[in-house]
Amino acid sequence: MKLTTELSRFKVKQGKEVAVEQWMGFLEKQMDNVLLTLEDEKMFVETIFSETLDGNTYLYWYSVQGEGGAELENSSHEVDQKHMEYWNDCIDSTYSPVDLEAKLVMIQKKVRSVMN
């Protein structure tokens, strides 16, 4: 199975740092529902990191995903719809996301064997 491993950086709109904390809290509280949506997306790992540089807040998404999963934008799950509301409210669409280049992906064979 082909796996896609990504790490991307997105800029948070100025003044939306509190909303980002609420967003992350929402996802954490809804984790059971989030995990169901990840199943539909064939998303095996998704991690969100935060960093502040020169007074700007950035969120980084790291993911390992199988092929053929459902698209988040087409999801009927309430948790995904709320997630997209937060995204639209908090992520600066004028900033071009930065996709970091994966140089090496290390996943143990026993872990990879259950990713299908």
N, C-alpha and C positions, 0 to 999 in steps of 0.2 A: 504494500500500500504506500502510496505517495503521501508524505507528510509535508506540510508547509510550516516553517518556523519563522515567526516575525517578531520584530521589536520596533515599535513606532513611537515617535514623540509628537504630542499635541499640546498646543498652548492654551492655557486657561484664560478666559476673558478677565480683564482687570476688575476687581471687586467681586468676583464669583468664588473666592476661596472658601467661604462659609458654605455656599451651595454645593461645592465639590465635597466637602466633609459630610454634608447631608446625603449626597448621592452615594458615597462610599458606605455610609451607615445604612442606607436603604438596601443596597446590594447585600451587605453582610447580614442584615435581619431577614432578608428574603432568600438566603443561600439555598434552601431546599428547592425553591422555584427556579433560581438561577441555574442550578445544576441540571434541572430538567431541560432548560433551554440549551445549555451547552451540549447535552446529548443530541438534540435535534441538529445542532450546528456541526456535529462531529468535532467539537472543540475539546481536546484532551487536557490541555493546560491553558489557563488564561490568568495572567497576573497583572495587576495595575500598580505601577510605581509612581511616586510623586517627587518632584525636585523643584527647588526655587533657585533661580539664577538671575542675578542683577535685578531683583525685585519682581521677576515674572515667574509664575508657577506653570510647570509643565507636568503633564501626565504621560506616562510611558505604558504602552500595552505590549506585553510579551505573550505570545501564544504559540501553541503547537496544535495544528488542526489537520484532520484527515480530509480527503477529497469528497465532494458530493454532499456536503452538509447544507442545511437550510440557511438562508440569508437572514441576518438579524432584521433588516428593514422589512421583510415579508412576514415576520413573526406575528402570531395572534396572541402570544402570551402577554398577559398584563404587565409582568415584570419587565419584559423587553420594551413595551410601549413606554413605561415610565423611565426606563434606562435611556431611551432615545429622547424623551423630553428633557432630562437632565443634560444629555449630550448637547442638544440644541441650545440650551440655556447657558451652558458653561464653557463649551469649547469654541475658541476663536476661529471662525471659518476664514478669516483673512490671512491667517498664518498657514503656510503650506506645511503639512505634516512631514516629518523627517523619518524616513525608513532606514534604519541602520542595517548594514550588511552583515549577514550571518557568515562567519568564516569557518565555523565548525559546529556541528550539532552532535552532541553525545547523548544517546539514549540507549540504555542497556537493552540487549536482545530480549530479555524476559519481559521488559516493560513494553517494548515495541510490538511484541507478539500479541499483546492483548488490545492493541490499538487497531480496531477494525470497525 
